Amino acid sequence: MSEVVRAAAGSAPQAESREASAGERRWRVSRRGFLIGVGMAGAGLALGVTVGLPAARLKVAETFSEVSGFGGATNDPDAWFEVLPDNRVRLFLTKVEMGQGVHTALAQIAAEELGLAPEDLEVLQATTSQGVMDLAGTSGSFSVSSMFNPLREAAATLREMLRAEAARMLSQPTGALRQEGRAFFVQGDPSRRVTFGALAANRSNWQVPKEKPALKPAGEYRVIGRPHPRVDTRDKITGAAVYGYDVRVEGMLYGAVLRPPTLTATLKSVRTARAERVDGVRKVVVDLQNGFVGVVAVSRAAARAGIEALEAEWQSGKLWQQEEIDAAMTVGGPGGVTVQRVGDAPRELRAPTLTAEYRSPFAIQSPLEAQAALADVSADRAVIWASTQSPFVVRRFVAQAIGLKEAQVEVRATYLGGGFGRKAGWEVAVEAARLSKAAGAPVHVGWTRQEELQNGYVRPPTHHRLSASVRDGRIVALEHQQASGDVLFTFFPKVAADLVGADFGAYRGALLLYDIPNRHTIVWRRALPIKTGPWRGLGLLANTFAVESFMDELAHAAGVDPLEWRLRHLPDTLWGRRMRAVLEAAAELGRWGKPLPEGRARGIACSTDTDTVVAQVAEVSLEREAGRIRVHNVALAMDCGLVINPDGVRAQAEGGVMWGVGSALVEEMRIENGRVAARNFDAYPLLTIAEAPHVEVALLDTARDGKPRGVGEPPMGPTAAAIGNAFFALTGKRLRQIPFTPARVKAALSA
Amino acid sequence: MQLKINGKLREVSGAHGDMLLWALRDELGLTGTKFGCGVGLCGACTVIVDGVATRACITPLAGLQGKEIRTVEGLSDGATLHPVQQAFLEHQTPQCGWCMSGQIMTVVALLERNPVASEADIVAALSRNYCRCGCYVRIKSAALAAQQKMAAQRGEAAA
């Protein structure tokens, strides 16, 4: 994880140097890989089956520097594709499918350059032993944008290799060939043709193109930009899709792990005799040094009964209460890091026009599939099936935990029943691996809902103070002070965190982009008694809630329409023009300024994330007696650049809005008596279909630069602010703390 | 004990606990029925028992003998999808998919019992089925489309 986040930080120290010249790297014939491929795959000539390759080649494949932005990828077709003699073409992807539709989008990108339809490709999840190292994992809304060029280049290279071999087999110049699906034929004589499968039989003849093959111009796209059904839908509606919690192998056992009774408790001693006598228990594993105690049994129920029967003695730590955390989570004092300084905001803010404070609470990612992994560990090898966003990080931590080399550990990512940042960890895989090693059998560990709620890392609470000076209908100075727990620093070595200074995950969305001459953002890192970490969008939702609520307050204070107020403060830059376009599109879609039914009002807000700009108009009403806000409709306009799969992007936008509504109205985690109060969904409810708004989506591509941008997280940015702003429009009262629970709504109404 | 699951009698030992969910998943390998919360709150484990949408995670095995248990695996014959599945496919409803078996089984049970269910009936029936990805817009539209499909099929059957 540390490499991942350092690579993302513009100002971060350089990650360890890898393949500095990778930008110039050309595809090479990997004869050895090919020969090994033949040996491994039998009849299949395996482009890309690099099982058993030496670590040196894995290192070569690790080409982070060749892609701008986050993560990185090789453009070596050997790493991505396998052409089989039966004319199947396989696409192996390192990015995991957790609902965001990435397997479909990447298949569309590959199919475009291969001249195929996406359904001509068999999309498979690459394991960590297939030659491409992807330390970035699947996070940060960067999968499509970071893979776009490498994957197109790999596909184009494969296409030209196939064409050259087809020309040789048909004794024609390459220019005389035409492609039809997975076959080439001689122009004017379609009977003289050769299939990809037949070409695969001559794999040893294939020539590397001397020049980098040309990529299709955007005007010729036939697959990119068109809605395509997802490759995983059918398996997900028939129950056939296999997730980490579903993996089954012969002879498997089940594991469970002892959890501390409070956040700060440490294990002093444990007596295992009673647990060992529980029916079905096969092994009790105690590793006091690492604070690990687990039970292996013939069923989950027996494993948990074993855990219950353990006699553990704990050193109890401080019993934290939520009120103490709220008091500590405040801006101000020493330690603030200035992450944005334009002009001289402090000078202009000696007598601010308006100051307001906002808060967001702890929240839990709560993927509906809890943490799950199956480990099969033997003396010199381990195979891990895991529901993970970070297969290579899992590999490293599993190898460390069980004393194997990383090359001896293969992680096979499954489908994920939701990730949302929570499956960027490695705990459950390490637990399964430790237990499997001790038991000498494959062991599955699947967390309970209580474990999922109480034993992970959560979204940190935040506190914001915003101040502005307004003169002549314009903001002349704006300052955002923000305090947060760690988001990405949780995974940093301390030294790296100290060097970077401020957690850019925590201040994601906090910077002030409006055209204001004096802007200042200062952030405080606050220690918390609970591990906090990535949650979909990281700081985006909380920071946007604060900044965009404040913009609304300023607009109303100035007596200016909130849409007009935002447009007025956009610069005449590409970003400013893109933001103007989505604000105007959302306003039109959301009928901004048009008559409303009695008792309803609209609010508007916008955000920028991963270079995607989003604006939303929320329409709300209020049950005054109950203090319940009802969100009827959210109109969303988004410019995420080149869209690969419009329907997939719409789905992400719809889901992102639901996350925004959930955070605005429902989600709040509390700490009581030293532990997470919630044990199940009764105490940590999620948004339901009954509270879900209708969602309308407009997709724009204003820049038209041919580059896709992020869509997994950006759409959730403005929702909470748009709802709060609509509430103000309805009631004249301002809600400055999410979620807008009935208690807070009633308090605001009577204020 | 013997349980009738998806039309076939299956021998179930109960070695994986007292609740139906774990017999389905860990004993019989019918992993299409998902675990979400273990206390009947989230709906991921919804199956149909004698025509009624039922939370498998809190349904004891004892008492299920002689009853018709249906899981997502039994909805289609492999080639032809159930109309509810077909509608969920056409609306590209799932994202992560973990909740989908429960959503689909809930809709199947509702529409078999009440073929003219209103949108409000559908929302009420699904109001305790969480979808963490937030596919609610499409779940609702897919369920409404499924109702039309099933009505059309009945029409054809009657004609």
Chai-1 contact restraints between the chains, C-beta under 6 A:
chainA,res_idxA,chainB,res_idxB,connection_type,confidence,min_distance_angstrom,max_distance_angstrom,comment,restraint_id
A,M98,B,C96,contact,1.0,0.0,6.0,A-B,restraint_1
A,G99,B,Q95,contact,1.0,0.0,6.0,A-B,restraint_2
A,G99,B,C96,contact,1.0,0.0,6.0,A-B,restraint_3
A,G99,B,C133,contact,1.0,0.0,6.0,A-B,restraint_4
A,T233,B,L89,contact,1.0,0.0,6.0,A-B,restraint_5
A,T233,B,P94,contact,1.0,0.0,6.0,A-B,restraint_6
A,K236,B,P94,contact,1.0,0.0,6.0,A-B,restraint_7
A,K236,B,G97,contact,1.0,0.0,6.0,A-B,restraint_8
A,K236,B,M100,contact,1.0,0.0,6.0,A-B,restraint_9
A,I237,B,Q85,contact,1.0,0.0,6.0,A-B,restraint_10
A,I237,B,F88,contact,1.0,0.0,6.0,A-B,restraint_11
A,I237,B,L89,contact,1.0,0.0,6.0,A-B,restraint_12
A,I237,B,M100,contact,1.0,0.0,6.0,A-B,restraint_13
A,G239,B,G32,contact,1.0,0.0,6.0,A-B,restraint_14
A,G239,B,V72,contact,1.0,0.0,6.0,A-B,restraint_15
A,G239,B,E73,contact,1.0,0.0,6.0,A-B,restraint_16
A,G239,B,S101,contact,1.0,0.0,6.0,A-B,restraint_17
A,A241,B,G97,contact,1.0,0.0,6.0,A-B,restraint_18
A,D246,B,T31,contact,1.0,0.0,6.0,A-B,restraint_19
A,R248,B,G29,contact,1.0,0.0,6.0,A-B,restraint_20
A,S299,B,A15,contact,1.0,0.0,6.0,A-B,restraint_21
A,S299,B,H16,contact,1.0,0.0,6.0,A-B,restraint_22
A,A301,B,G17,contact,1.0,0.0,6.0,A-B,restraint_23
A,L368,B,G36,contact,1.0,0.0,6.0,A-B,restraint_24
A,L368,B,A44,contact,1.0,0.0,6.0,A-B,restraint_25
A,L368,B,W98,contact,1.0,0.0,6.0,A-B,restraint_26
A,L368,B,C99,contact,1.0,0.0,6.0,A-B,restraint_27
A,L368,B,R132,contact,1.0,0.0,6.0,A-B,restraint_28
A,E369,B,W98,contact,1.0,0.0,6.0,A-B,restraint_29
A,G417,B,C96,contact,1.0,0.0,6.0,A-B,restraint_30
A,G417,B,W98,contact,1.0,0.0,6.0,A-B,restraint_31
A,G418,B,C96,contact,1.0,0.0,6.0,A-B,restraint_32
A,G418,B,R132,contact,1.0,0.0,6.0,A-B,restraint_33
A,R449,B,C37,contact,1.0,0.0,6.0,A-B,restraint_34
A,R449,B,G38,contact,1.0,0.0,6.0,A-B,restraint_35
A,D647,B,Q92,contact,1.0,0.0,6.0,A-B,restraint_36
A,E654,B,V137,contact,1.0,0.0,6.0,A-B,restraint_37
A,G655,B,Q95,contact,1.0,0.0,6.0,A-B,restraint_38
A,G655,B,C133,contact,1.0,0.0,6.0,A-B,restraint_39
A,G655,B,G134,contact,1.0,0.0,6.0,A-B,restraint_40
A,M658,B,G134,contact,1.0,0.0,6.0,A-B,restraint_41
A,W659,B,G134,contact,1.0,0.0,6.0,A-B,restraint_42
A,N680,B,C37,contact,1.0,0.0,6.0,A-B,restraint_43
A,N680,B,V39,contact,1.0,0.0,6.0,A-B,restraint_44
A,F681,B,C37,contact,1.0,0.0,6.0,A-B,restraint_45
A,F681,B,L41,contact,1.0,0.0,6.0,A-B,restraint_46
A,F681,B,C42,contact,1.0,0.0,6.0,A-B,restraint_47
A,L686,B,Y130,contact,1.0,0.0,6.0,A-B,restraint_48
A,T688,B,S127,contact,1.0,0.0,6.0,A-B,restraint_49
A,I689,B,V123,contact,1.0,0.0,6.0,A-B,restraint_50
A,I689,B,L126,contact,1.0,0.0,6.0,A-B,restraint_51
A,I689,B,S127,contact,1.0,0.0,6.0,A-B,restraint_52
A,I689,B,Y136,contact,1.0,0.0,6.0,A-B,restraint_53
A,A690,B,V123,contact,1.0,0.0,6.0,A-B,restraint_54
A,A690,B,S127,contact,1.0,0.0,6.0,A-B,restraint_55
A,A692,B,Y136,contact,1.0,0.0,6.0,A-B,restraint_56
A,V695,B,V137,contact,1.0,0.0,6.0,A-B,restraint_57
